[in-house]
Amino acid sequence: MPDRLVHMLRARGSGRRPVMLAIAGDSAAGKTTLTRGLVECLGADRMTAVCVDDYHRYDREERRSRPFTALHPDCNHIDIMEQHLQLLAMGEPILKPVYDHATGRLVRPELVEPRDFVIVEGLLPLYSRPARACFDITVFLDPPEELRHAWKIERDCAKRGYTPEQVRAELVRRESESAAYIRPQRRRADIVVRFAPVAGRADPPATPLSAELLLRPTIDHPELAGVVKDAEPGAEGAAMHLRLHRDTDGRPVDALHVHGYVSPEQSETVKQAIWERLEVPAGVPRSLGRIADGTTSDPLAITQLLLLYHILDADRRQAA
């Protein structure tokens, strides 16, 4: 279905439709961690999570004889992914393929029924115009490459049976396709998120990574006056600050910095202030900011809260 027709049908469709959020990024960029916290916050009865890496055309063994990696569009059923995203965007169920990342095999498909909110995460959700037309909010995770490589080595060795040498070799093999197909999706995102240490600071090793969120004017962002301190980058005592930034294409964009080095009390004040803007009759969920190793990150929690604001706001707008 052409992207313009998808836009028209979603705008004019009768009844409620799911709010669609895309989270794109390279392998081990943190997509699943970000998604998991959002699902735990609203509950699986209201939110459906879909990984579009399940649309791999070949299993791990078959890919060894192919001239491309899993990052290449030709290694994925992009056309079927587009059809399924369009169905989900209209509130229709799909029979989704399943790729088992632990074994590298394609296994039995599963029935997916969209709830009030649908999060779509993976390598290529923003690759094509028909796919992008399905989303209300789009996010790209953009950690520094050296940090992403470290995360990938740690994850693939612990959960997927690789050795560090194998992971490093695969990263080298994937680099050209990452540059050609994954990183260009960054410019299609409403919000670009980067978790990284603050440059120039000698924080202790256990200090949570800070977050930088580029807030593009393609969607309406929450009014954060009274929450964001008017502070220079790295200023003490400010959990967050907002400043004008030049994006990679030279265009001005608002950059929200969430500092990982501030005290839990300061971060809690910011989280509470953002949560109150959501107008949800409950306390701030404790599941926000949780990382797979059992630790928590306030910058991750605040990022998740801002995404919750967007999907709940999109739901209210649709209801109105």
C-alpha positions as CSV (number, residue, x, y, z in Angstrom):
1,M,0.0,0.0,0.0
2,P,1.5,3.4,-0.9
3,D,2.6,5.6,2.0
4,R,0.2,8.4,1.1
5,L,-2.8,6.0,1.2
6,V,-1.7,4.7,4.6
7,H,-1.6,8.3,5.9
8,M,-5.1,9.0,4.5
9,L,-6.6,5.8,5.8
10,R,-5.2,6.3,9.3
11,A,-6.4,9.9,9.4
12,R,-9.9,9.1,8.2
13,G,-10.4,5.7,9.6
14,S,-13.5,5.1,11.8
15,G,-13.0,4.1,15.4
16,R,-9.8,4.0,17.5
17,R,-6.6,2.7,16.0
18,P,-3.3,1.9,17.8
19,V,-0.7,4.6,18.5
20,M,2.4,3.4,16.7
21,L,6.0,4.0,18.0
22,A,9.1,3.0,16.1
23,I,12.5,2.5,17.8
24,A,15.2,1.9,15.2
25,G,18.9,1.4,15.7
26,D,21.9,-0.8,15.0
27,S,22.5,-4.1,16.7
28,A,22.9,-3.8,20.5
29,A,22.0,-0.1,20.5
30,G,19.6,-0.6,23.4
31,K,16.3,-0.9,21.6
32,T,15.0,-3.9,23.6
33,T,15.9,-2.3,26.9
34,L,14.1,0.9,26.0
35,T,11.1,-1.0,24.8
36,R,10.9,-3.4,27.8
37,G,10.5,-0.5,30.2
38,L,7.7,1.1,28.2
39,V,5.8,-2.2,28.1
40,E,6.2,-2.9,31.8
41,C,5.0,0.6,32.5
42,L,1.7,0.5,30.6
43,G,1.3,-3.3,30.8
44,A,1.0,-6.0,28.0
45,D,-2.8,-5.6,28.1
46,R,-2.4,-2.1,26.6
47,M,0.9,-2.3,24.7
48,T,2.1,-4.7,22.0
49,A,5.8,-5.0,21.2
50,V,7.0,-6.2,17.8
51,C,10.6,-6.8,16.7
52,V,11.0,-6.4,12.9
53,D,14.2,-8.4,13.0
54,D,11.9,-11.4,12.9
55,Y,11.5,-10.7,9.2
56,H,14.9,-12.1,8.4
57,R,14.7,-14.0,5.1
58,Y,17.5,-16.4,6.0
59,D,18.5,-18.2,9.2
60,R,22.0,-17.8,10.7
61,E,23.4,-20.9,8.9
62,E,22.0,-19.8,5.5
63,R,23.4,-16.3,5.9
64,R,27.0,-17.7,6.1
65,S,26.9,-18.4,2.3
66,R,25.3,-15.1,1.4
67,P,27.2,-12.0,0.2
68,F,25.4,-9.8,2.8
69,T,24.5,-9.7,6.5
70,A,21.2,-9.4,8.4
71,L,21.5,-5.6,8.1
72,H,20.9,-5.7,4.3
73,P,17.3,-5.2,3.1
74,D,17.8,-8.1,0.7
75,C,18.3,-10.3,3.8
76,N,14.9,-9.3,5.1
77,H,11.3,-9.7,3.9
78,I,10.8,-5.9,3.7
79,D,7.6,-6.1,1.7
80,I,5.9,-8.5,4.2
81,M,7.1,-6.2,7.1
82,E,5.5,-3.2,5.4
83,Q,2.2,-5.1,4.9
84,H,2.2,-6.2,8.5
85,L,3.0,-2.8,9.9
86,Q,0.1,-1.3,7.8
87,L,-2.3,-3.9,9.2
88,L,-1.2,-3.2,12.8
89,A,-1.6,0.5,12.1
90,M,-5.2,-0.1,11.2
91,G,-5.8,-2.2,14.2
92,E,-5.7,-5.6,12.5
93,P,-3.9,-8.7,13.7
94,I,-1.0,-10.4,11.9
95,L,0.7,-13.8,11.8
96,K,4.2,-12.6,12.4
97,P,7.4,-14.7,11.6
98,V,9.7,-15.4,14.5
99,Y,13.5,-15.4,14.5
100,D,15.1,-17.1,17.5
101,H,18.2,-15.0,18.3
102,A,19.5,-17.6,20.7
103,T,19.7,-20.3,18.0
104,G,19.7,-18.3,14.8
105,R,16.7,-20.2,13.5
106,L,13.4,-19.3,12.0
107,V,10.7,-20.9,14.1
108,R,6.9,-21.1,14.3
109,P,5.1,-17.8,13.5
110,E,2.9,-16.1,16.2
111,L,-0.4,-14.3,16.2
112,V,0.1,-10.6,17.2
113,E,-3.0,-8.5,18.0
114,P,-2.4,-4.8,18.4
115,R,-3.4,-3.2,21.7
116,D,-3.9,0.5,22.3
117,F,-0.2,1.1,21.7
118,V,2.3,-0.7,19.4
119,I,6.1,-0.4,19.7
120,V,8.0,-1.6,16.7
121,E,11.7,-2.0,17.3
122,G,14.5,-3.4,15.2
123,L,17.2,-2.7,12.6
124,L,15.0,-1.5,9.7
125,P,11.6,-0.1,10.8
126,L,12.3,3.3,9.2
127,Y,14.0,2.0,6.1
128,S,11.1,2.5,3.6
129,R,8.4,5.2,3.1
130,P,5.5,2.7,3.4
131,A,6.8,1.5,6.8
132,R,7.5,5.1,8.1
133,A,3.9,6.1,7.2
134,C,2.6,3.7,9.8
135,F,4.1,5.5,12.8
136,D,3.0,8.4,15.0
137,I,6.4,8.8,16.7
138,T,9.8,7.6,15.5
139,V,13.0,7.2,17.5
140,F,16.5,6.3,16.6
141,L,19.1,5.1,19.1
142,D,22.5,6.5,18.3
143,P,25.1,5.5,21.0
144,P,28.8,6.0,20.3
145,E,30.1,3.1,18.1
146,E,32.8,2.0,20.6
147,L,30.1,1.7,23.3
148,R,27.7,-0.1,21.1
149,H,30.5,-2.5,20.1
150,A,31.2,-3.3,23.8
151,W,27.5,-3.9,24.4
152,K,27.3,-6.2,21.4
153,I,30.3,-8.2,22.5
154,E,28.9,-8.6,26.0
155,R,25.4,-9.6,24.8
156,D,26.3,-11.9,22.0
157,C,28.9,-13.8,24.1
158,A,26.5,-14.1,27.0
159,K,23.3,-14.9,25.2
160,R,24.0,-16.1,21.6
161,G,27.0,-18.3,22.0
162,Y,29.6,-16.2,20.2
163,T,33.3,-15.6,21.1
164,P,34.5,-12.0,21.4
165,E,36.7,-12.6,18.3
166,Q,33.6,-13.8,16.3
167,V,31.6,-10.7,17.3
168,R,34.4,-8.3,16.4
169,A,34.8,-10.0,13.0
170,E,31.0,-9.7,12.4
171,L,31.1,-6.0,13.3
172,V,33.8,-5.4,10.7
173,R,31.7,-7.4,8.1
174,R,28.6,-5.4,8.9
175,E,30.1,-1.9,8.9
176,S,29.5,-1.0,5.3
177,E,25.9,-2.2,5.5
178,S,25.4,-0.3,8.8
179,A,26.6,2.8,7.1
180,A,24.4,2.2,4.1
181,Y,21.1,1.1,5.6
182,I,21.0,1.5,9.4
183,R,22.5,4.9,10.2
184,P,20.6,6.8,7.4
185,Q,17.4,6.0,9.3
186,R,18.6,8.5,11.9
187,R,17.5,11.5,9.8
188,R,14.0,10.0,9.6
189,A,13.5,10.0,13.4
190,D,11.5,12.6,15.4
191,I,13.7,11.9,18.4
192,V,17.4,10.8,18.3
193,V,18.6,9.3,21.6
194,R,22.3,8.9,22.6
195,F,23.4,7.3,25.8
196,A,27.0,8.1,26.5
197,P,29.4,9.5,29.2
198,V,29.6,13.3,29.4
199,A,32.6,14.5,27.5
200,G,35.3,16.0,29.7
201,R,34.0,14.7,33.0
202,A,36.0,12.2,35.1
203,D,33.0,10.4,36.7
204,P,33.5,7.2,38.6
205,P,33.0,4.0,36.6
206,A,29.6,3.2,38.2
207,T,28.1,6.5,37.1
208,P,25.1,6.0,34.8
209,L,25.4,7.1,31.3
210,S,23.9,10.5,30.5
211,A,21.4,10.9,27.7
212,E,21.1,13.4,24.9
213,L,17.8,13.6,23.1
214,L,17.5,15.6,19.8
215,L,13.9,16.8,19.7
216,R,13.1,17.5,16.1
217,P,10.1,19.8,15.2
218,T,8.4,17.0,13.3
219,I,6.2,16.3,16.3
220,D,5.0,18.4,19.3
221,H,7.2,18.0,22.3
222,P,6.1,18.5,25.9
223,E,6.5,21.9,27.5
224,L,9.3,21.4,30.0
225,A,9.6,24.9,31.5
226,G,9.9,24.5,35.2
227,V,11.4,21.1,34.8
228,V,14.5,21.9,32.8
229,K,17.1,24.1,34.5
230,D,18.6,26.9,32.6
231,A,22.1,25.6,32.9
232,E,25.2,25.2,30.7
233,P,26.3,21.7,29.7
234,G,28.0,20.0,32.7
235,A,26.7,22.5,35.2
236,E,26.4,21.1,38.7
237,G,22.9,20.8,40.3
238,A,20.9,20.5,37.1
239,A,19.4,17.1,36.2
240,M,18.6,18.3,32.7
241,H,19.2,21.2,30.4
242,L,17.9,22.2,27.0
243,R,19.9,24.0,24.4
244,L,19.9,24.7,20.7
245,H,22.1,22.2,18.8
246,R,23.3,21.8,15.2
247,D,22.4,18.4,13.9
248,T,24.6,16.4,11.6
249,D,22.9,18.0,8.5
250,G,23.6,21.5,10.0
251,R,20.0,22.2,10.9
252,P,19.1,23.6,14.3
253,V,17.4,21.3,16.7
254,D,16.6,21.3,20.4
255,A,19.0,19.0,22.4
256,L,17.8,17.8,25.8
257,H,20.6,16.6,28.1
258,V,19.8,14.3,31.0
259,H,22.7,14.0,33.3
260,G,23.7,10.6,34.8
261,Y,25.9,12.1,37.5
262,V,23.3,14.0,39.5
263,S,21.8,12.7,42.7
264,P,18.9,10.2,42.8
265,E,16.9,12.9,44.7
266,Q,17.3,15.4,41.9
267,S,16.4,12.9,39.2
268,E,13.4,11.8,41.2
269,T,12.1,15.4,41.2
270,V,12.4,15.6,37.4
271,K,10.7,12.2,36.9
272,Q,7.9,13.3,39.2
273,A,7.4,16.6,37.3
274,I,7.3,14.9,33.9
275,W,5.0,12.1,35.3
276,E,2.5,14.8,36.5
277,R,2.3,16.1,33.0
278,L,1.1,12.7,31.8
279,E,-2.0,13.1,34.0
280,V,-2.0,9.4,34.9
281,P,-3.7,8.6,38.3
282,A,-0.8,6.6,39.7
283,G,2.8,7.0,41.0
284,V,5.9,6.9,38.8
285,P,6.4,3.2,37.8
286,R,9.4,1.6,39.5
287,S,10.1,-0.4,36.3
288,L,11.3,2.7,34.4
289,G,15.0,2.8,33.9
290,R,15.7,-0.8,34.5
291,I,18.6,-2.4,32.7
292,A,19.1,-6.1,32.0
293,D,21.9,-6.5,34.6
294,G,19.5,-5.4,37.3
295,T,20.8,-1.9,37.7
296,T,18.7,1.2,37.0
297,S,19.4,4.4,35.1
298,D,17.7,7.7,35.7
299,P,18.5,9.1,32.3
300,L,16.9,6.0,30.7
301,A,13.9,6.4,33.0
302,I,13.5,10.0,32.0
303,T,13.8,9.1,28.3
304,Q,11.1,6.5,28.7
305,L,8.9,9.0,30.5
306,L,9.2,11.4,27.6
307,L,8.3,8.7,25.1
308,L,5.3,7.8,27.3
309,Y,4.2,11.4,27.2
310,H,4.3,11.2,23.4
311,I,2.3,8.0,23.0
312,L,-0.3,9.0,25.6
313,D,-0.6,12.5,24.0
314,A,-1.1,10.9,20.6
315,D,-3.8,8.7,22.1
316,R,-5.6,11.7,23.6
317,R,-5.4,13.6,20.3
318,Q,-6.9,10.6,18.5
319,A,-9.7,10.3,21.1
320,A,-10.5,14.0,20.7
